[in-house]
Amino acid sequence: MGVTRLADIYARAGQVLSIEFWPPKTDPGEENLFREVERLRALNPDFCSMTYGAGGSTRDRTVDLVCRIERETTLDMMCHLTVVGQSRAEVRGVLRRLRDNDVHNIIALGGDPPPGMDWQAHEDGFHYAHELVNEAMADDWFSVAVAGFPEVHPRAESRESDLRYLKAKVDAGACVVITQLFFDNEDFYRFVEDARRIGIEVPIVPGMLPIRSAAQIRRFTSMCGARIPAKLDTLLDKVVDDDAAAVALGIDYATEQCEQLLRFGVPGFHFYSLNKADALLEIHRRVLAS
């Protein structure tokens, strides 16, 4: 695709489109992933990403898939890299593998703990995401994104401390902030205003999750600390037993969010695809194709 580093991608004019996948646990799931990847290639995304499972549980499979997609398709890939569940030596091993496979881009994250466990760093690992940024930026091969939280990170002591921590990650060398999912654009607008107020100048990209079912989105938001606005909650009540209607609702709702965010002046969108192409293809047709 030519330009491969995040810093260069976000320096270009125009909207940046990125799409996130998660690593399937089974061979049929992996086959489905590649079918959906092929469908989404039609959107010509600027880059795609692949997540880790909770506690780093899918680390090897994630890196394998990132390297395979980078090698076998025209897509530029970004790999998740987390503090939780990894020693310093394991982090450095992942970075070596990514470089050996021509992958330039990572997103440095604290990561999620395994289900039922409290978050804690590996006893021989890094403790904060900004340390991952420092580690990657020691090699000028890499370009690094970090996460931002419009509604405040669930483990943060306060909004102000969360913003200071975000600035530390940017000061360590991150070139773009990609946000956690949100369903009230006012939360994103306030987050951007607060970030700019404390001197964060890199692009801040909204992370968008098209709804696929009422139960699923309520589970996701409870896990990550995001809020479901009252208006959306009422709409979800109407599609509790109808996933097809929930998908249609998700397309309509995300389309409206994206249209408003474009007017606000966002540098692009990062879509959490859930390994499904249908909703994203339709949202792109409505909002970004013209």
C-alpha positions as CSV (number, residue, x, y, z in Angstrom):
1,M,0.0,0.0,0.0
2,G,3.0,2.3,0.0
3,V,2.9,4.2,3.2
4,T,3.0,1.8,6.2
5,R,3.8,3.7,9.3
6,L,1.1,5.2,11.5
7,A,2.9,8.5,11.7
8,D,3.0,8.8,7.9
9,I,-0.6,7.6,7.5
10,Y,-2.0,10.3,9.8
11,A,0.2,13.0,8.2
12,R,-1.6,12.5,4.9
13,A,-4.6,14.6,3.9
14,G,-8.1,13.1,4.2
15,Q,-9.9,10.7,6.4
16,V,-8.0,7.7,7.8
17,L,-10.0,4.4,7.9
18,S,-8.8,1.6,10.2
19,I,-10.5,-1.7,11.1
20,E,-9.9,-3.9,14.1
21,F,-10.3,-7.7,14.2
22,W,-10.0,-10.3,17.0
23,P,-8.1,-13.6,16.7
24,P,-10.5,-16.6,16.4
25,K,-10.0,-19.6,18.6
26,T,-10.8,-22.2,16.0
27,D,-9.8,-23.1,12.5
28,P,-13.4,-22.4,11.1
29,G,-13.4,-19.1,12.9
30,E,-10.1,-18.2,11.2
31,E,-11.5,-19.2,7.8
32,N,-14.4,-16.9,8.5
33,L,-12.0,-14.1,9.5
34,F,-10.2,-14.2,6.2
35,R,-13.5,-14.2,4.3
36,E,-14.5,-11.0,6.1
37,V,-11.1,-9.5,5.7
38,E,-11.4,-10.1,2.0
39,R,-14.8,-8.3,1.9
40,L,-13.5,-5.4,3.9
41,R,-10.5,-5.0,1.6
42,A,-12.9,-3.3,-0.8
43,L,-13.0,-0.3,1.5
44,N,-9.2,0.1,1.0
45,P,-8.6,0.7,4.8
46,D,-5.4,2.6,5.6
47,F,-4.5,-0.1,8.2
48,C,-6.1,-2.9,10.2
49,S,-5.4,-4.2,13.7
50,M,-5.6,-7.4,15.6
51,T,-6.4,-7.7,19.3
52,Y,-5.0,-9.8,22.2
53,G,-7.3,-11.9,24.3
54,A,-7.7,-11.1,28.0
55,G,-4.5,-11.5,29.9
56,G,-2.5,-11.8,26.7
57,S,-4.1,-15.3,26.1
58,T,-4.0,-15.1,22.3
59,R,-0.6,-13.4,22.0
60,D,1.0,-16.0,19.8
61,R,-2.1,-16.4,17.6
62,T,-2.5,-12.7,17.3
63,V,1.1,-12.2,16.2
64,D,0.8,-15.1,13.8
65,L,-2.4,-13.6,12.2
66,V,-0.9,-10.1,12.0
67,C,2.2,-11.4,10.2
68,R,0.1,-13.7,7.9
69,I,-2.3,-10.9,6.9
70,E,0.7,-8.5,6.3
71,R,2.4,-11.1,4.2
72,E,-0.6,-12.5,2.2
73,T,-2.7,-9.4,1.6
74,T,-2.2,-5.8,0.6
75,L,-3.3,-4.6,4.1
76,D,-1.0,-2.9,6.5
77,M,-1.3,-4.3,10.0
78,M,-1.1,-2.9,13.5
79,C,-0.5,-5.4,16.4
80,H,-1.8,-5.0,19.9
81,L,0.9,-5.1,22.6
82,T,0.0,-5.3,26.3
83,V,1.5,-4.9,29.7
84,V,-0.6,-7.5,31.4
85,G,0.5,-11.2,31.0
86,Q,3.9,-10.6,29.4
87,S,7.5,-10.4,30.7
88,R,9.9,-7.8,29.3
89,A,11.6,-10.6,27.4
90,E,8.3,-11.7,25.9
91,V,7.5,-8.1,24.8
92,R,10.9,-7.8,23.2
93,G,10.3,-11.2,21.5
94,V,7.0,-9.9,20.0
95,L,8.7,-6.8,18.7
96,R,11.4,-8.8,17.1
97,R,8.9,-11.0,15.4
98,L,6.9,-8.1,14.1
99,R,10.0,-6.4,12.7
100,D,11.2,-9.6,11.1
101,N,7.8,-9.8,9.3
102,D,7.8,-6.2,8.1
103,V,5.1,-5.0,10.6
104,H,5.8,-1.4,11.6
105,N,2.8,-0.5,13.7
106,I,1.7,-1.4,17.3
107,I,-0.8,-0.1,19.8
108,A,0.6,-0.1,23.3
109,L,-2.1,-1.0,26.0
110,G,-2.4,-2.0,29.6
111,G,-4.5,-4.9,28.5
112,D,-7.4,-6.7,30.1
113,P,-6.9,-9.3,32.9
114,P,-8.2,-12.9,32.6
115,P,-11.9,-13.2,33.6
116,G,-12.4,-13.1,37.3
117,M,-8.9,-11.7,38.1
118,D,-7.7,-8.3,39.1
119,W,-5.4,-6.4,36.8
120,Q,-1.7,-6.8,37.6
121,A,1.6,-6.5,35.7
122,H,3.8,-9.5,35.1
123,E,6.4,-9.8,37.9
124,D,9.1,-9.6,35.3
125,G,7.2,-7.2,33.0
126,F,6.5,-3.5,32.4
127,H,4.0,-1.8,34.6
128,Y,2.6,1.0,32.4
129,A,1.7,1.3,28.7
130,H,4.1,4.3,28.4
131,E,6.9,1.9,29.1
132,L,5.8,-0.2,26.1
133,V,5.9,3.0,24.0
134,N,9.4,3.7,25.2
135,E,10.5,0.2,24.5
136,A,9.1,0.2,20.9
137,M,10.3,3.7,20.2
138,A,13.9,2.7,21.0
139,D,13.8,1.1,17.6
140,D,12.9,3.7,14.9
141,W,11.3,0.9,12.9
142,F,8.1,1.2,14.9
143,S,5.2,3.6,14.9
144,V,3.0,3.5,18.0
145,A,-0.6,4.2,18.8
146,V,-2.1,4.4,22.3
147,A,-5.6,4.2,23.8
148,G,-7.7,7.0,25.1
149,F,-10.8,6.9,27.2
150,P,-13.6,9.5,26.5
151,E,-15.4,8.4,29.7
152,V,-12.2,7.8,31.8
153,H,-10.4,4.6,32.2
154,P,-12.2,2.3,34.7
155,R,-9.0,1.9,36.8
156,A,-8.1,5.7,36.7
157,E,-8.1,7.6,40.0
158,S,-9.7,10.6,38.3
159,R,-10.3,12.2,35.0
160,E,-7.3,14.5,35.4
161,S,-5.0,11.6,36.3
162,D,-6.2,9.7,33.3
163,L,-5.5,12.6,31.1
164,R,-2.0,13.1,32.6
165,Y,-1.3,9.4,32.0
166,L,-2.4,9.8,28.4
167,K,0.0,12.7,27.9
168,A,2.8,10.6,29.4
169,K,2.1,8.0,26.7
170,V,2.1,10.6,23.9
171,D,5.3,12.2,25.4
172,A,6.9,8.8,25.2
173,G,6.5,8.9,21.4
174,A,2.9,7.7,20.5
175,C,1.8,9.4,17.3
176,V,-2.0,8.8,17.5
177,V,-4.6,8.2,20.2
178,I,-7.4,5.7,19.3
179,T,-10.3,5.8,21.7
180,Q,-12.3,3.2,23.5
181,L,-15.9,2.7,22.2
182,F,-18.5,5.3,23.2
183,F,-22.1,6.0,22.3
184,D,-22.5,9.7,23.2
185,N,-20.4,12.0,21.0
186,E,-20.4,14.7,23.7
187,D,-18.1,12.4,25.7
188,F,-15.7,12.4,22.8
189,Y,-15.9,16.1,22.2
190,R,-15.1,16.8,25.9
191,F,-12.3,14.3,25.8
192,V,-10.6,16.0,22.8
193,E,-11.0,19.4,24.4
194,D,-9.5,18.3,27.7
195,A,-6.6,16.5,25.9
196,R,-5.8,19.6,23.8
197,R,-6.0,21.8,27.0
198,I,-3.1,19.8,28.5
199,G,-0.9,19.9,25.4
200,I,-1.8,16.6,23.6
201,E,-1.5,17.5,19.9
202,V,-1.5,14.1,18.1
203,P,-4.5,13.0,16.1
204,I,-7.3,11.6,18.4
205,V,-9.4,9.0,16.5
206,P,-12.8,7.8,17.6
207,G,-13.2,4.1,18.1
208,M,-16.6,3.0,16.8
209,L,-18.4,-0.2,17.6
210,P,-21.5,-1.0,15.4
211,I,-24.1,-2.8,17.6
212,R,-24.9,-6.4,16.8
213,S,-27.1,-7.4,19.6
214,A,-28.6,-5.8,22.7
215,A,-27.1,-8.4,25.1
216,Q,-23.7,-8.2,23.5
217,I,-23.4,-4.4,23.7
218,R,-24.6,-4.3,27.3
219,R,-22.0,-6.9,28.2
220,F,-19.2,-5.0,26.4
221,T,-20.0,-1.7,28.0
222,S,-20.2,-3.2,31.5
223,M,-16.8,-4.7,30.9
224,C,-15.1,-1.6,29.7
225,G,-16.9,1.0,31.7
226,A,-18.6,2.7,28.7
227,R,-22.0,4.3,29.1
228,I,-25.2,3.5,27.2
229,P,-27.1,6.8,26.9
230,A,-30.8,6.7,27.9
231,K,-31.9,7.2,24.2
232,L,-29.9,4.2,23.0
233,D,-31.0,2.1,26.0
234,T,-34.6,2.6,25.1
235,L,-33.9,1.6,21.5
236,L,-32.1,-1.5,22.7
237,D,-35.1,-2.6,24.7
238,K,-37.0,-2.8,21.5
239,V,-34.6,-5.3,19.8
240,V,-33.6,-7.5,22.8
241,D,-35.0,-10.6,21.0
242,D,-34.2,-9.6,17.4
243,D,-30.5,-9.5,16.5
244,A,-31.3,-8.6,12.9
245,A,-33.1,-5.5,14.1
246,A,-30.2,-4.8,16.5
247,V,-27.8,-4.8,13.6
248,A,-30.0,-2.4,11.7
249,L,-30.2,-0.2,14.8
250,G,-26.4,-0.4,15.1
251,I,-25.9,0.8,11.5
252,D,-28.3,3.7,11.9
253,Y,-26.9,4.7,15.2
254,A,-23.2,4.5,14.1
255,T,-24.1,6.4,10.9
256,E,-25.5,9.3,12.9
257,Q,-22.5,9.3,15.2
258,C,-20.1,9.3,12.3
259,E,-21.8,12.1,10.5
260,Q,-21.7,14.3,13.6
261,L,-18.0,13.4,14.2
262,L,-17.1,14.3,10.7
263,R,-18.6,17.7,11.2
264,F,-16.6,18.0,14.4
265,G,-13.4,17.4,12.3
266,V,-12.1,14.0,13.4
267,P,-9.1,12.7,11.4
268,G,-10.7,9.4,10.7
269,F,-12.4,6.4,12.3
270,H,-11.3,3.1,13.9
271,F,-14.0,0.5,13.6
272,Y,-14.2,-2.5,15.9
273,S,-15.5,-4.9,13.4
274,L,-16.1,-8.0,15.6
275,N,-14.9,-9.9,12.5
276,K,-18.1,-9.0,10.6
277,A,-18.1,-7.0,7.4
278,D,-21.8,-6.3,6.8
279,A,-22.5,-3.4,9.1
280,L,-19.2,-1.6,8.4
281,L,-19.7,-1.9,4.6
282,E,-23.1,-0.3,4.9
283,I,-21.9,2.5,7.3
284,H,-19.1,3.2,4.9
285,R,-21.5,3.4,2.0
286,R,-23.7,5.9,3.8
287,V,-21.0,8.1,5.4
288,L,-17.6,7.7,3.8
289,A,-18.0,6.5,0.2
290,S,-18.9,9.9,-1.3
